Amino acid sequence: MAVPKKRTSKSRKGMRRSHDALQFKAAVQVCPDCGEMKLYHHVCESCGSYRGEQVLDVE
């Protein structure tokens, strides 16, 4: 089994995890129904529509 020989420092751990906070800002679009920002190929969380159809009932 692979076991690390030395303890990973806080600095090295932080450098490895630096990409965890990044978000895909280019993969969003404006919902054509309500105008809110939503991810591509996902149901809009504010109005519940997907590709012009009402999929979820949002209160």
N, CA, C and O atoms as CSV, one atom per row, in Angstrom:
chain,resi,resn,atom,element,x,y,z
A,1,MET,N,N,0.835,-1.179,0.000
A,1,MET,CA,C,0.000,0.000,0.000
A,1,MET,C,C,0.878,1.240,0.000
A,1,MET,O,O,1.928,1.260,0.642
A,2,ALA,N,N,0.459,2.264,-0.709
A,2,ALA,CA,C,1.231,3.499,-0.776
A,2,ALA,C,C,0.934,4.356,0.444
A,2,ALA,O,O,-0.213,4.725,0.694
A,3,VAL,N,N,1.975,4.666,1.195
A,3,VAL,CA,C,1.857,5.498,2.391
A,3,VAL,C,C,2.884,6.613,2.264
A,3,VAL,O,O,4.038,6.346,1.930
A,4,PRO,N,N,2.486,7.864,2.525
A,4,PRO,CA,C,3.460,8.945,2.420
A,4,PRO,C,C,4.568,8.820,3.461
A,4,PRO,O,O,4.310,8.496,4.620
A,5,LYS,N,N,5.800,9.080,3.039
A,5,LYS,CA,C,6.933,8.953,3.944
A,5,LYS,C,C,7.042,10.148,4.884
A,5,LYS,O,O,7.431,9.998,6.042
A,6,LYS,N,N,6.697,11.339,4.384
A,6,LYS,CA,C,6.759,12.558,5.182
A,6,LYS,C,C,5.375,13.202,5.249
A,6,LYS,O,O,4.522,12.979,4.390
A,7,ARG,N,N,5.179,14.001,6.285
A,7,ARG,CA,C,3.910,14.709,6.443
A,7,ARG,C,C,3.811,15.824,5.404
A,7,ARG,O,O,4.792,16.524,5.155
A,8,THR,N,N,2.643,15.994,4.799
A,8,THR,CA,C,2.419,17.064,3.839
A,8,THR,C,C,2.240,18.375,4.589
A,8,THR,O,O,1.408,18.465,5.492
A,9,SER,N,N,3.010,19.385,4.224
A,9,SER,CA,C,2.947,20.675,4.917
A,9,SER,C,C,1.649,21.401,4.573
A,9,SER,O,O,0.973,21.072,3.598
A,10,LYS,N,N,1.318,22.392,5.393
A,10,LYS,CA,C,0.110,23.182,5.156
A,10,LYS,C,C,0.208,23.947,3.845
A,10,LYS,O,O,-0.783,24.114,3.134
A,11,SER,N,N,1.410,24.408,3.534
A,11,SER,CA,C,1.614,25.152,2.292
A,11,SER,C,C,1.396,24.258,1.078
A,11,SER,O,O,0.709,24.653,0.135
A,12,ARG,N,N,1.966,23.072,1.090
A,12,ARG,CA,C,1.820,22.167,-0.049
A,12,ARG,C,C,0.376,21.684,-0.180
A,12,ARG,O,O,-0.144,21.543,-1.286
A,13,LYS,N,N,-0.259,21.435,0.957
A,13,LYS,CA,C,-1.661,21.032,0.926
A,13,LYS,C,C,-2.534,22.141,0.356
A,13,LYS,O,O,-3.456,21.884,-0.419
A,14,GLY,N,N,-2.233,23.385,0.749
A,14,GLY,CA,C,-2.991,24.515,0.228
A,14,GLY,C,C,-2.782,24.730,-1.250
A,14,GLY,O,O,-3.718,25.076,-1.971
A,15,MET,N,N,-1.535,24.525,-1.719
A,15,MET,CA,C,-1.268,24.669,-3.151
A,15,MET,C,C,-1.998,23.595,-3.951
A,15,MET,O,O,-2.479,23.863,-5.053
A,16,ARG,N,N,-2.085,22.392,-3.411
A,16,ARG,CA,C,-2.792,21.323,-4.113
A,16,ARG,C,C,-4.282,21.610,-4.176
A,16,ARG,O,O,-4.932,21.302,-5.175
A,17,ARG,N,N,-4.826,22.192,-3.125
A,17,ARG,CA,C,-6.266,22.450,-3.064
A,17,ARG,C,C,-6.662,23.809,-3.636
A,17,ARG,O,O,-7.822,24.207,-3.525
A,18,SER,N,N,-5.728,24.520,-4.239
A,18,SER,CA,C,-6.038,25.864,-4.719
A,18,SER,C,C,-7.074,25.846,-5.837
A,18,SER,O,O,-7.798,26.825,-6.021
A,19,HIS,N,N,-7.153,24.760,-6.576
A,19,HIS,CA,C,-8.109,24.687,-7.677
A,19,HIS,C,C,-9.498,24.276,-7.219
A,19,HIS,O,O,-10.437,24.313,-8.015
A,20,ASP,N,N,-9.655,23.885,-5.961
A,20,ASP,CA,C,-10.970,23.470,-5.479
A,20,ASP,C,C,-11.943,24.638,-5.408
A,20,ASP,O,O,-13.152,24.438,-5.526
A,21,ALA,N,N,-11.439,25.857,-5.216
A,21,ALA,CA,C,-12.307,27.021,-5.077
A,21,ALA,C,C,-12.719,27.603,-6.418
A,21,ALA,O,O,-13.610,28.451,-6.466
A,22,LEU,N,N,-12.098,27.172,-7.508
A,22,LEU,CA,C,-12.433,27.718,-8.817
A,22,LEU,C,C,-13.811,27.238,-9.249
A,22,LEU,O,O,-14.209,26.108,-8.966
A,23,GLN,N,N,-14.524,28.109,-9.934
A,23,GLN,CA,C,-15.834,27.768,-10.468
A,23,GLN,C,C,-15.811,27.986,-11.975
A,23,GLN,O,O,-15.049,28.808,-12.484
A,24,PHE,N,N,-16.634,27.256,-12.664
A,24,PHE,CA,C,-16.698,27.395,-14.109
A,24,PHE,C,C,-17.611,28.570,-14.439
A,24,PHE,O,O,-18.832,28.425,-14.502
A,25,LYS,N,N,-17.005,29.730,-14.647
A,25,LYS,CA,C,-17.783,30.915,-14.934
A,25,LYS,C,C,-18.212,30.972,-16.408
A,25,LYS,O,O,-19.158,31.680,-16.751
A,26,ALA,N,N,-17.521,30.234,-17.270
A,26,ALA,CA,C,-17.856,30.270,-18.686
A,26,ALA,C,C,-19.015,29.342,-19.017
A,26,ALA,O,O,-19.575,29.435,-20.109
A,27,ALA,N,N,-19.392,28.449,-18.104
A,27,ALA,CA,C,-20.428,27.459,-18.386
A,27,ALA,C,C,-21.792,27.912,-17.891
A,27,ALA,O,O,-22.630,27.075,-17.554
A,28,VAL,N,N,-22.034,29.222,-17.840
A,28,VAL,CA,C,-23.336,29.716,-17.422
A,28,VAL,C,C,-23.950,30.508,-18.567
A,28,VAL,O,O,-23.253,31.058,-19.419
A,29,GLN,N,N,-25.260,30.547,-18.557
A,29,GLN,CA,C,-25.974,31.312,-19.565
A,29,GLN,C,C,-27.189,31.954,-18.901
A,29,GLN,O,O,-27.536,31.607,-17.772
A,30,VAL,N,N,-27.820,32.865,-19.581
A,30,VAL,CA,C,-29.021,33.517,-19.085
A,30,VAL,C,C,-30.216,32.659,-19.456
A,30,VAL,O,O,-30.366,32.252,-20.609
A,31,CYS,N,N,-31.063,32.388,-18.479
A,31,CYS,CA,C,-32.273,31.590,-18.737
A,31,CYS,C,C,-33.199,32.389,-19.651
A,31,CYS,O,O,-33.483,33.551,-19.361
A,32,PRO,N,N,-33.675,31.797,-20.743
A,32,PRO,CA,C,-34.552,32.551,-21.650
A,32,PRO,C,C,-35.929,32.832,-21.068
A,32,PRO,O,O,-36.616,33.739,-21.537
A,33,ASP,N,N,-36.353,32.074,-20.054
A,33,ASP,CA,C,-37.688,32.273,-19.485
A,33,ASP,C,C,-37.712,33.350,-18.407
A,33,ASP,O,O,-38.569,34.233,-18.420
A,34,CYS,N,N,-36.741,33.271,-17.451
A,34,CYS,CA,C,-36.793,34.199,-16.311
A,34,CYS,C,C,-35.651,35.203,-16.291
A,34,CYS,O,O,-35.738,36.206,-15.583
A,35,GLY,N,N,-34.580,34.963,-17.046
A,35,GLY,CA,C,-33.474,35.908,-17.085
A,35,GLY,C,C,-32.402,35.691,-16.045
A,35,GLY,O,O,-31.443,36.461,-15.988
A,36,GLU,N,N,-32.531,34.661,-15.214
A,36,GLU,CA,C,-31.517,34.368,-14.207
A,36,GLU,C,C,-30.368,33.585,-14.841
A,36,GLU,O,O,-30.519,33.004,-15.916
A,37,MET,N,N,-29.220,33.576,-14.162
A,37,MET,CA,C,-28.078,32.819,-14.635
A,37,MET,C,C,-28.250,31.346,-14.263
A,37,MET,O,O,-28.658,31.027,-13.146
A,38,LYS,N,N,-27.937,30.447,-15.207
A,38,LYS,CA,C,-28.047,29.021,-14.957
A,38,LYS,C,C,-26.925,28.304,-15.686
A,38,LYS,O,O,-26.350,28.840,-16.634
A,39,LEU,N,N,-26.611,27.081,-15.240
A,39,LEU,CA,C,-25.595,26.281,-15.893
A,39,LEU,C,C,-26.151,25.686,-17.181
A,39,LEU,O,O,-27.346,25.410,-17.285
A,40,TYR,N,N,-25.266,25.491,-18.166
A,40,TYR,CA,C,-25.672,24.830,-19.400
A,40,TYR,C,C,-26.159,23.411,-19.099
A,40,TYR,O,O,-25.623,22.751,-18.210
A,41,HIS,N,N,-27.144,22.951,-19.813
A,41,HIS,CA,C,-27.689,21.599,-19.724
A,41,HIS,C,C,-28.205,21.274,-18.330
A,41,HIS,O,O,-28.179,20.112,-17.923
A,42,HIS,N,N,-28.674,22.275,-17.589
A,42,HIS,CA,C,-29.249,22.063,-16.267
A,42,HIS,C,C,-30.600,22.762,-16.202
A,42,HIS,O,O,-30.864,23.707,-16.945
A,43,VAL,N,N,-31.441,22.283,-15.308
A,43,VAL,CA,C,-32.734,22.912,-15.076
A,43,VAL,C,C,-32.495,24.227,-14.348
A,43,VAL,O,O,-31.664,24.290,-13.442
A,44,CYS,N,N,-33.204,25.266,-14.729
A,44,CYS,CA,C,-33.092,26.561,-14.064
A,44,CYS,C,C,-33.658,26.433,-12.652
A,44,CYS,O,O,-34.784,25.970,-12.467
A,45,GLU,N,N,-32.866,26.849,-11.650
A,45,GLU,CA,C,-33.296,26.696,-10.266
A,45,GLU,C,C,-34.340,27.725,-9.862
A,45,GLU,O,O,-35.089,27.498,-8.912
A,46,SER,N,N,-34.406,28.848,-10.560
A,46,SER,CA,C,-35.345,29.884,-10.146
A,46,SER,C,C,-36.739,29.700,-10.746
A,46,SER,O,O,-37.737,29.989,-10.086
A,47,CYS,N,N,-36.817,29.221,-11.990
A,47,CYS,CA,C,-38.145,29.053,-12.602
A,47,CYS,C,C,-38.497,27.598,-12.883
A,47,CYS,O,O,-39.669,27.299,-13.111
A,48,GLY,N,N,-37.530,26.681,-12.877
A,48,GLY,CA,C,-37.811,25.260,-13.057
A,48,GLY,C,C,-38.020,24.837,-14.493
A,48,GLY,O,O,-38.640,23.803,-14.739
A,49,SER,N,N,-37.522,25.604,-15.451
A,49,SER,CA,C,-37.717,25.249,-16.856
A,49,SER,C,C,-36.427,24.701,-17.451
A,49,SER,O,O,-35.329,25.021,-16.995
A,50,TYR,N,N,-36.580,23.868,-18.479
A,50,TYR,CA,C,-35.442,23.317,-19.204
A,50,TYR,C,C,-35.809,23.237,-20.674
A,50,TYR,O,O,-36.757,22.544,-21.042
A,51,ARG,N,N,-35.075,23.932,-21.507
A,51,ARG,CA,C,-35.277,23.968,-22.956
A,51,ARG,C,C,-36.697,24.373,-23.336
A,51,ARG,O,O,-37.287,23.812,-24.258
A,52,GLY,N,N,-37.236,25.350,-22.615
A,52,GLY,CA,C,-38.553,25.876,-22.929
A,52,GLY,C,C,-39.709,25.124,-22.311
A,52,GLY,O,O,-40.857,25.541,-22.470
A,53,GLU,N,N,-39.452,24.032,-21.613
A,53,GLU,CA,C,-40.513,23.269,-20.964
A,53,GLU,C,C,-40.440,23.443,-19.458
A,53,GLU,O,O,-39.354,23.547,-18.888
A,54,GLN,N,N,-41.600,23.472,-18.817
A,54,GLN,CA,C,-41.660,23.553,-17.361
A,54,GLN,C,C,-41.471,22.136,-16.808
A,54,GLN,O,O,-42.303,21.254,-17.022
A,55,VAL,N,N,-40.360,21.940,-16.095
A,55,VAL,CA,C,-39.995,20.616,-15.609
A,55,VAL,C,C,-40.270,20.476,-14.120
A,55,VAL,O,O,-40.783,19.448,-13.677
A,56,LEU,N,N,-39.929,21.512,-13.336
A,56,LEU,CA,C,-40.125,21.493,-11.903
A,56,LEU,C,C,-41.136,22.532,-11.478
A,56,LEU,O,O,-41.244,23.595,-12.089
A,57,ASP,N,N,-41.880,22.223,-10.425
A,57,ASP,CA,C,-42.780,23.201,-9.839
A,57,ASP,C,C,-42.018,23.980,-8.768
A,57,ASP,O,O,-41.670,23.437,-7.720
A,58,VAL,N,N,-41.766,25.258,-9.045
A,58,VAL,CA,C,-41.024,26.111,-8.118
A,58,VAL,C,C,-41.999,27.087,-7.493
A,58,VAL,O,O,-42.791,27.726,-8.185
A,59,GLU,N,N,-41.934,27.194,-6.180
A,59,GLU,CA,C,-42.863,28.101,-5.483
A,59,GLU,C,C,-42.323,29.506,-5.437
A,59,GLU,O,O,-42.971,30.399,-4.891
